[in-house]
Amino acid sequence: MVYHGSYVRFLERARTEWLRAQGVGQQALRESEDLVLVIRDMSLDFRKPARLDDELQVSVVMTGRRSASFLIEQQIVRGGEVLVDARVRVACLVASSFRPRPLPAWLAADSP
């Protein structure tokens, strides 16, 4: 079976690819906007185990926003069967001081 901590890595990778698909790289955010996105809170519901060599799909859906953070819901799925549900609160911080800052316009303008 897949070790429970590995699911967090799978979720992180999916969020990174989600940002990349929007044309945003995390290193570029740090360098050009002095911005980092950090995990503020995460809750996981482990429903069923994945096994080694399973083909998994991980979804990323933004479901809410605040002035300096946003909420993402994620699922890890195998063949249409939900293995893990996750709710992730991502905070927007000034990279140089780690103080909260408003969401950048490109992120605040997306739906919902």
HELIX and SHEET records of a PDB file:
HELIX    1   1 HIS A    4  ALA A   21  1                                  18    
HELIX    2   2 GLN A   26  GLU A   33  1                                   8    
HELIX    3   3 ALA A  105  ALA A  108  1                                   4    
SHEET    1   A 4 LEU A  35  PHE A  46  0                                        
SHEET    2   A 4 GLU A  81  VAL A  94 -1                                        
SHEET    3   A 4 SER A  69  ARG A  78 -1                                        
SHEET    4   A 4 GLN A  57  ARG A  65 -1                                        
END                                                                             
